[in-house]
Amino acid sequence: MKKVNLGSGTTCLDDWVNIDSSFNARLAKCPRLRYLLFKIGILPKEYYEMPWSEHIHKVMVRDVRKKLPFDDESVDFIYSSHLIEHLRKDEAEKVLRECFRVLKRDGLIRLIIPDLELMARNYLKEIGEIRNNKGKKNYLPSERFLDIFGVGVERTKTPFILKIFLSGSRHRWMYDSISLTALLESCGFVDAQKRSYKEGELPDSDLLDNRPEHSLYLEARKP
Ligand SMILES: C[S@@+](CC[C@H](N)C(=O)[O-])C[C@H]1O[C@@H](n2cnc3c(N)ncnc32)[C@H](O)[C@@H]1O
């Protein structure tokens, strides 16, 4: 059975094909260089401490925007958590079309994304609380909301350009359940179902899922 995790980060299970293009993952193949870059201050501590070295032997370092390295209808399950919002909308569509190509008939895809609807609702709730003097003091909901889109205030010392270089961390598009379902359907998927954290039909969701506080979990099938 073939199971593929796209944009795995360091969440890599042994019996999955884990694919990630992080520069940090590439560096993990050269631990001395990685240590040196950390020591001279080029690789920030937060990136150096990511446990890539433990996982790199399980990762196929590859950009998912390229053709997926699998035959047509050869994959049983695809999992992708907090990846597609880092791609442009047209790139995400291309990746999902590739997922459709490589999945077997009746194969399942599980996508996890930051839920735009949930975030918008939280934003409105928080500004409502502030207007009613019930909100946290010295807190601007708008900053957190705008941060989601990559236009907010940078709060860490890492230069923005370096952040992009190291992890492709900027969000380029956001989805809610309606727009993600529409995107999946436009790529040929059917039966899109909203799921819960660690719940659904995809195997190992209980081991792979994270970020329950703001994620949308959606599964769909290739007919
Ligand atoms: C926010 S992290 C999510 C990691 C993990 N899936 C999780 O849920 O914790 C996004 C991951 O996608 C990877 N990524 C971003 N763009 C990519 C691309 N074009 N090809 C492959 N991986 C990519 C990044 O390197 C990063 O590890």
The ligand as a Gaussian input file, in Angstrom:
#p B3LYP/6-31G(d) Opt

LIG

0 1
 C        3.565000      24.800000       7.732000
 S        4.646000      23.490000       7.329000
 C        3.621000      22.067000       7.665000
 C        4.423000      20.859000       8.005000
 C        3.612000      19.627000       8.406000
 N        2.865000      19.103000       7.288000
 C        2.679000      19.946000       9.534000
 O        1.462000      19.929000       9.359000
 O        3.203000      20.241000      10.630000
 C        4.665000      23.536000       5.552000
 C        5.664000      22.553000       4.996000
 O        5.491000      22.526000       3.577000
 C        6.766000      22.544000       2.977000
 N        6.622000      23.132000       1.647000
 C        6.246000      24.394000       1.332000
 N        6.237000      24.555000      -0.006000
 C        6.620000      23.350000      -0.528000
 C        6.812000      22.882000      -1.851000
 N        6.610000      23.681000      -2.907000
 N        7.219000      21.604000      -2.038000
 C        7.430000      20.778000      -0.965000
 N        7.265000      21.176000       0.308000
 C        6.868000      22.443000       0.528000
 C        7.629000      23.393000       3.906000
 O        9.003000      23.105000       3.728000
 C        7.102000      22.972000       5.263000
 O        7.812000      21.879000       5.797000

